[in-house]
């Protein structure tokens, strides 16, 4: 079984009338855990009631919390979430939070050494401390790296983006993020040519370009696949990209064909769009999708 580790923020998504667990790195690894039964998460929480609540939830879901740094000086992260008329989340982020000061526990360092693949994003890197922590684990031998750029609110640096691209075996971006990359690095206007330039320049194995309700495109240096998403009744799109990433990651590690990865990643993301928040309250949603990978493990 693959050893997959995610590093980054865990926080509370606070809606007007309820709250949910959030943070792209957590959403991603939660899905991985439910799909294949094993996963590691490296993050931080504040020494406050919200932090204790998050630790209890992690323990309840059988995560090893020895990899979670307890920050006595900074609060647990929160994001105020509202939905626009298209059910697309709008965020108001708390200013300074514990994930801006992420440190590696001794157990976290051990887990990184033992990992086959490490997932990271750019949002956690908005602060220099956390950025340095993430950079310290990149480019280790015999490891794969999955990057979800999350270029929001200018919480990133060009230097870190380039370091992320250099390190990545798998890259997931949405259309908005693609156009930001295009402006920063001067890639060709044509999307397909620009993606191939990214693959060639940074030696990336697989790039996913997600396009919301339209669907997604997957690219390798030798192959391409477009999946057109079917119309669904959307409740909340929060976390759909993280759900897509989880299937994308597992499909990549299992050497699935692009068509199979794209189909299942879109179907899983669509199911997340049918619920409130990024994390299902019931594990029933995972049954169909986990069989895809459990059957592979039995082959």
Protein Blocks (a to p, Z undefined) as FASTA:
>chain_A
ZZdddeddddddddfkbccdedjklmmmmmmmmmnopacddddddddfklmmmmmmmmmn
opafklpccdfkbccddddddddfkopacddddfbdfklmcccdfklmmmmmmpmbdcdd
fklmmpmklmmmmmmmgoiahiacdddfkpghhiacfklmmmmmmmpmbdcddfklmmmm
mmmnopafblklmmmmmmmmnopabdcddehjnopcdddfkbccdddddddddfblghkl
mmmmmmmmmmmmnopafklmmmmmmmmmmmmmmpgcjbdfbfklmmmmmmmmmmmmmZZ
